[in-house]
Amino acid sequence: MNISDSESPVRILAKTCGCKGRNMKVTYSIIDSYHSLCLDKKDIISAEIEACQRLTKYTVDEKDKLVVETELAELKMSLDLMN
């Protein structure tokens, strides 16, 4: 019997939230994953990096762009520290 992996990769949706100019942050929502409890930290952080990169493409406001780029740098640093 052949078993194939039919689950799509972890899909995370990233959004910016908060008041303009202060306390802005990036929030994440896990979508389309039926084994979300079986994910390790590296998979989640990698998916968050991909979500931030997608969000960067569509961000128009400069303050939002700065928040997303800061979050992206922090995620990449934490992933590097795990390796």
Order of alpha helices (4+ residues) and beta strands (2+ residues): beta-beta-alpha-alpha
